[in-house]
Amino acid sequence: MERIDKENYYLDIAATVLERSTCMRRFYGAIIVQHDEIVSTGYNGAPRGRKNCLDLGYCTREAMKIPSGERYELCRSVHAEANAIISAARSEVLGATLYMVCKDPKTKQLIPHSTSCSMCRRLIINAGIRRVVIRDTDTRYRVVDVVKDWVEQDDSLPRQV
């Protein structure tokens, strides 16, 4: 039997974490790893004590016909990356790697080319996380260098004309 590489090992764990997601649009799982140890985990779901979309039986954003990727402030869920970050001390995440997996809740299939939303990107940057590894297939993934890809290439600025 061939041994799994470390990146896929941690992505498999993030895929297990996403099984706790309560969003009806996307299941996300995230783990933060520092010095080859898991620091924290997170999945997307309603804040503690609030009813989640699965319990309610509907998604607020779908009911309002809001396209995917827009108006996140209306979502009931705290995103997986945010939950992983708030579950760890800043000293534990400085320079760490966040591993993330996204699946369609209806088909249970991986969603390739998924990424963090702009709000979660800001949290990742401020937490001091150095890399984000995102699964695209069962064995393929992308690696985001947070400084080069999300800080220096700041997509929150208006495009120059």
C-alpha positions as CSV (number, residue, x, y, z in Angstrom):
1,M,0.0,0.0,0.0
2,E,1.3,3.4,-1.0
3,R,1.5,6.0,1.8
4,I,-0.6,9.1,1.4
5,D,1.2,12.4,1.2
6,K,0.8,14.9,4.1
7,E,-1.2,17.5,2.1
8,N,-3.9,14.9,1.2
9,Y,-3.7,13.4,4.7
10,Y,-4.8,16.8,6.2
11,L,-7.3,17.4,3.4
12,D,-8.9,14.1,4.2
13,I,-9.3,15.2,7.8
14,A,-10.8,18.5,6.6
15,A,-13.2,16.4,4.4
16,T,-14.3,14.6,7.5
17,V,-14.8,17.9,9.4
18,L,-17.1,19.2,6.7
19,E,-19.6,16.3,7.5
20,R,-20.7,18.5,10.4
21,S,-21.7,21.4,8.1
22,T,-25.3,22.5,8.4
23,C,-25.4,24.8,5.3
24,M,-27.8,23.7,2.5
25,R,-25.7,25.3,-0.3
26,R,-22.2,24.2,0.5
27,F,-20.4,21.9,3.0
28,Y,-17.0,23.4,3.9
29,G,-14.5,21.9,6.3
30,A,-11.2,23.5,7.4
31,I,-8.4,22.6,9.7
32,I,-5.4,24.7,10.8
33,V,-2.0,22.9,11.1
34,Q,1.1,24.3,12.7
35,H,4.4,22.3,13.1
36,D,2.6,19.1,11.8
37,E,-0.1,19.3,14.5
38,I,-3.7,20.1,14.1
39,V,-4.4,23.3,16.0
40,S,-8.2,23.7,15.3
41,T,-11.0,22.6,13.0
42,G,-14.1,24.4,11.6
43,Y,-17.1,23.8,9.5
44,N,-19.8,26.1,8.3
45,G,-22.9,26.3,10.4
46,A,-25.1,28.7,12.4
47,P,-23.7,30.4,15.5
48,R,-24.0,28.3,18.7
49,G,-27.5,28.3,20.0
50,R,-29.1,29.5,16.7
51,K,-31.1,27.3,14.4
52,N,-29.2,26.3,11.3
53,C,-30.6,26.0,7.8
54,L,-30.9,22.2,8.0
55,D,-33.1,22.6,11.2
56,L,-35.1,25.3,9.6
57,G,-35.5,23.4,6.3
58,Y,-34.6,26.3,4.1
59,C,-31.7,28.6,3.2
60,T,-32.4,32.3,3.7
61,R,-30.2,33.3,0.7
62,E,-31.8,30.7,-1.6
63,A,-35.3,31.9,-0.4
64,M,-34.2,35.4,-1.4
65,K,-32.8,34.1,-4.7
66,I,-29.3,35.5,-3.9
67,P,-26.7,34.1,-6.3
68,S,-23.8,32.1,-4.9
69,G,-20.9,34.3,-3.9
70,E,-23.0,37.3,-3.0
71,R,-24.5,38.9,0.1
72,Y,-22.7,36.7,2.6
73,E,-23.9,39.0,5.4
74,L,-27.4,37.4,5.0
75,C,-26.1,33.9,5.5
76,R,-26.9,32.2,8.8
77,S,-23.6,30.3,8.8
78,V,-20.2,31.2,10.3
79,H,-17.8,30.0,7.6
80,A,-15.5,27.0,8.2
81,E,-12.3,29.1,8.0
82,A,-13.7,31.6,10.5
83,N,-14.7,28.9,12.9
84,A,-11.3,27.3,12.7
85,I,-9.6,30.7,13.3
86,I,-11.7,31.6,16.3
87,S,-11.1,28.2,17.9
88,A,-7.4,28.8,18.0
89,A,-5.0,31.2,19.8
90,R,-3.3,33.7,17.4
91,S,0.1,32.4,18.6
92,E,-0.9,28.9,17.3
93,V,-1.9,30.1,13.8
94,L,0.9,32.5,13.0
95,G,2.7,31.0,10.0
96,A,0.3,28.0,9.9
97,T,-1.4,26.2,7.0
98,L,-5.2,26.1,6.6
99,Y,-6.5,23.1,4.7
100,M,-10.0,23.4,3.2
101,V,-12.4,21.1,1.4
102,C,-15.8,22.0,-0.2
103,K,-18.6,19.6,-1.2
104,D,-22.1,20.0,-2.6
105,P,-24.5,18.9,0.1
106,K,-27.0,17.4,-2.4
107,T,-24.6,15.3,-4.5
108,K,-21.8,14.9,-1.9
109,Q,-19.3,15.7,-4.7
110,L,-16.2,17.8,-4.3
111,I,-16.6,21.3,-5.7
112,P,-13.4,22.0,-7.6
113,H,-11.9,25.6,-7.7
114,S,-13.7,26.5,-4.5
115,T,-12.0,29.2,-2.5
116,S,-12.4,31.4,0.6
117,C,-14.8,34.3,0.3
118,S,-13.4,37.9,0.6
119,M,-14.4,38.1,4.3
120,C,-12.6,34.9,5.2
121,R,-9.6,35.9,3.2
122,R,-9.3,39.0,5.4
123,L,-9.6,36.8,8.5
124,I,-6.9,34.4,7.2
125,I,-4.6,37.3,6.4
126,N,-5.0,39.0,9.8
127,A,-4.7,35.7,11.7
128,G,-1.2,35.3,10.1
129,I,-1.9,32.1,8.3
130,R,0.8,31.6,5.7
131,R,-0.7,29.0,3.3
132,V,-4.1,27.7,2.3
133,V,-4.4,24.3,0.7
134,I,-7.7,23.7,-1.2
135,R,-8.8,20.3,-2.5
136,D,-10.0,20.1,-6.1
137,T,-10.2,16.4,-6.6
138,D,-9.6,13.3,-4.4
139,T,-5.9,13.8,-4.8
140,R,-5.3,17.2,-6.4
141,Y,-5.2,20.5,-4.6
142,R,-4.1,24.1,-5.0
143,V,-1.7,25.9,-2.6
144,V,-2.4,29.6,-1.9
145,D,0.6,31.7,-0.7
146,V,-1.4,34.1,1.4
147,V,1.0,37.0,1.1
148,K,1.8,36.7,-2.6
149,D,-1.7,35.7,-3.7
150,W,-4.1,37.5,-1.4
151,V,-2.1,40.4,0.1
152,E,0.1,41.6,-2.7
153,Q,-2.6,40.7,-5.3
154,D,-5.4,42.6,-3.5
155,D,-8.6,41.7,-5.2
156,S,-10.6,44.0,-2.9
157,L,-9.3,47.1,-4.7
158,P,-11.2,48.5,-7.7
159,R,-9.6,47.6,-11.1
160,Q,-7.5,50.3,-12.7
161,V,-9.0,51.6,-15.9
